[in-house]
Amino acid sequence: MTLTMAVHIIFAAAHGRQELHLRQVSEVQIERSWKEFTGRAEIMMPRNIRILNNLTNVKYSDIFKNGDPVEIRLGYGAGEPPVEFTGYISDVSEGVPVRIRCEDEMYQLKRGSVSIVSSGITLKNLLTQVAKGYEIDCPDMNLGAVRFSNVAPIAVLDQIKKDIGLYSYFDGKILRCGVIYGDQSGVPVVII
């Protein structure tokens, strides 16, 4: 029995473009680690892709824009492959092959700014203010006084790493800080 790699990359509808589903790519690289703030993926595609052939004389950077959501599914066997990466496009190169670089949810925390001043705050409360809308998984600990004035949210995470040695990373839509790998009990086991 031979199993082949199944690829399904979904670019959500954005800026007037319909949702795109790609099942042909040259290569996909995904890099994630609890020691790195940002999980990254790179999609390499040939210049001519069947689904895009009807869009002539259009640059890839006009179709795929920075900040567009992307979901990468990879796996073996029958059925829909599992989600291996979700994030946002961070860069599109027009060379050959076409390279689409992506970042996980940390892409959002590199933008904008936060100001937090407190004489006593817990890690969870600080992260809740820094990463609004995300679920937080971190140890219950008091940080004492903090002061951040108009800094990018990722700068707060960097300061936590420098001051107390707690690494932050995203696991899907969950921001984990000081938790290595998090709860893996729901991960399905695939026997190859």
C-alpha positions as CSV (number, residue, x, y, z in Angstrom):
1,M,0.0,0.0,0.0
2,T,1.3,3.4,-1.0
3,L,0.3,6.6,0.8
4,T,0.8,9.9,-0.9
5,M,0.9,13.3,0.8
6,A,-2.4,15.2,0.6
7,V,-2.2,19.0,0.6
8,H,-5.1,21.4,1.0
9,I,-4.3,25.1,1.4
10,I,-7.2,27.4,2.0
11,F,-6.9,31.2,1.5
12,A,-10.1,32.8,3.0
13,A,-12.1,35.3,1.0
14,A,-10.5,38.7,1.3
15,H,-10.4,42.1,-0.4
16,G,-12.8,41.2,-3.1
17,R,-11.2,37.8,-3.9
18,Q,-13.2,34.6,-3.4
19,E,-11.9,31.8,-1.1
20,L,-9.2,29.9,-2.9
21,H,-8.4,26.2,-2.4
22,L,-5.0,24.9,-3.6
23,R,-4.2,21.2,-3.7
24,Q,-1.0,21.6,-5.8
25,V,2.2,23.1,-4.4
26,S,5.9,22.5,-5.0
27,E,6.8,22.5,-1.3
28,V,5.5,23.5,2.1
29,Q,7.8,24.2,5.1
30,I,6.4,24.8,8.6
31,E,8.5,25.9,11.5
32,R,7.1,26.0,15.0
33,S,8.7,25.9,18.4
34,W,7.8,26.9,22.0
35,K,11.2,28.7,22.0
36,E,10.1,31.0,19.1
37,F,7.4,33.7,19.4
38,T,6.3,33.2,15.8
39,G,5.4,30.0,14.0
40,R,6.2,30.3,10.3
41,A,5.2,28.6,7.1
42,E,6.4,29.0,3.5
43,I,4.4,27.8,0.5
44,M,6.2,27.4,-2.8
45,M,4.1,27.2,-5.9
46,P,4.9,26.8,-9.5
47,R,4.3,29.9,-11.7
48,N,1.3,28.3,-13.4
49,I,-1.4,26.9,-11.2
50,R,-4.6,25.5,-12.8
51,I,-6.9,27.4,-10.4
52,L,-5.2,30.7,-11.1
53,N,-4.8,30.3,-14.9
54,N,-8.0,32.3,-15.6
55,L,-6.4,35.3,-13.9
56,T,-4.0,36.4,-16.6
57,N,-1.5,39.3,-16.3
58,V,-2.2,39.6,-12.6
59,K,0.6,39.6,-10.0
60,Y,0.5,37.1,-7.2
61,S,0.9,39.9,-4.7
62,D,-2.4,41.3,-6.1
63,I,-4.2,38.0,-5.4
64,F,-2.5,37.2,-2.0
65,K,-2.0,40.2,0.2
66,N,-0.3,40.6,3.6
67,G,-2.7,39.8,6.4
68,D,-4.9,37.4,4.4
69,P,-5.8,34.4,6.5
70,V,-4.4,31.0,5.4
71,E,-4.9,27.4,6.6
72,I,-2.6,24.7,5.7
73,R,-3.7,21.0,5.8
74,L,-1.2,18.2,5.3
75,G,-1.5,14.5,5.8
76,Y,-1.5,11.0,4.4
77,G,-4.4,8.7,3.5
78,A,-8.0,9.2,2.6
79,G,-10.2,12.0,3.8
80,E,-9.5,15.6,4.6
81,P,-5.9,16.1,6.0
82,P,-5.6,17.6,9.4
83,V,-4.8,21.3,10.0
84,E,-1.0,21.8,10.4
85,F,-0.9,25.6,10.3
86,T,-3.2,28.5,10.5
87,G,-2.1,32.1,10.2
88,Y,-1.7,35.1,7.9
89,I,0.3,35.9,4.8
90,S,3.3,38.0,5.7
91,D,5.1,38.2,2.4
92,V,4.6,37.2,-1.3
93,S,7.6,36.9,-3.7
94,E,7.0,37.1,-7.4
95,G,10.0,35.0,-8.4
96,V,10.1,31.5,-9.6
97,P,8.9,29.5,-7.7
98,V,6.3,31.8,-6.1
99,R,6.9,31.9,-2.3
100,I,4.2,32.8,0.1
101,R,5.5,33.3,3.6
102,C,3.0,33.1,6.5
103,E,3.1,33.7,10.2
104,D,0.8,32.3,12.9
105,E,-1.4,34.4,15.3
106,M,1.7,36.2,16.5
107,Y,1.3,38.2,13.2
108,Q,-1.5,40.1,14.9
109,L,0.5,40.8,18.1
110,K,3.2,42.4,16.1
111,R,0.8,45.1,15.0
112,G,-0.9,47.8,17.1
113,S,0.2,49.0,20.5
114,V,-0.8,48.6,24.1
115,S,-0.2,50.7,27.2
116,I,-0.4,49.0,30.6
117,V,0.4,50.5,34.0
118,S,-0.2,48.5,37.1
119,S,1.2,48.4,40.7
120,G,0.4,44.7,40.9
121,I,-0.8,42.4,38.2
122,T,-0.9,38.6,37.5
123,L,0.6,37.1,34.4
124,K,-2.8,36.0,33.2
125,N,-4.3,39.5,33.6
126,L,-1.4,41.0,31.7
127,L,-1.6,38.6,28.9
128,T,-5.4,39.1,28.7
129,Q,-4.8,42.8,28.1
130,V,-2.0,42.2,25.6
131,A,-3.7,39.5,23.6
132,K,-7.4,40.5,23.6
133,G,-9.7,37.9,22.2
134,Y,-7.4,35.0,22.6
135,E,-7.5,32.1,25.1
136,I,-4.6,32.3,27.5
137,D,-2.8,29.3,29.0
138,C,-0.2,30.3,31.6
139,P,0.9,29.6,35.2
140,D,-0.9,31.6,37.9
141,M,1.7,34.0,39.2
142,N,2.0,37.6,40.4
143,L,4.3,39.8,38.4
144,G,4.2,42.9,40.7
145,A,4.4,46.3,39.1
146,V,4.5,46.7,35.3
147,R,4.7,49.7,33.0
148,F,4.4,49.5,29.2
149,S,3.7,52.6,27.2
150,N,2.6,52.4,23.5
151,V,4.5,49.2,22.7
152,A,3.6,46.4,20.3
153,P,2.0,43.5,22.2
154,I,4.9,41.2,21.2
155,A,7.3,43.6,23.0
156,V,5.5,42.8,26.3
157,L,6.0,39.0,25.6
158,D,9.6,39.7,24.9
159,Q,10.0,41.5,28.2
160,I,8.4,38.6,30.0
161,K,10.9,36.3,28.4
162,K,13.8,38.5,29.3
163,D,12.7,39.2,32.9
164,I,11.4,35.8,34.1
165,G,12.3,33.4,31.3
166,L,8.8,32.4,30.3
167,Y,8.5,31.7,26.6
168,S,5.3,32.6,24.7
169,Y,3.9,31.0,21.6
170,F,0.6,30.3,19.9
171,D,-1.0,26.9,19.7
172,G,-3.9,27.6,17.2
173,K,-5.8,30.4,18.9
174,I,-4.4,29.7,22.3
175,L,-1.5,31.9,23.6
176,R,0.7,29.8,25.8
177,C,3.2,31.4,28.1
178,G,5.5,29.4,30.3
179,V,3.8,26.2,29.2
180,I,5.8,23.8,27.1
181,Y,3.6,22.1,24.4
182,G,0.4,22.6,26.4
183,D,-2.3,19.9,26.6
184,Q,-1.8,17.4,23.8
185,S,-4.4,14.9,25.0
186,G,-6.9,15.8,22.2
187,V,-4.3,15.2,19.4
188,P,-5.3,12.2,17.2
189,V,-2.8,9.4,16.8
190,V,-2.1,8.6,13.1
191,I,-0.5,5.2,12.4
192,I,1.4,5.1,9.1
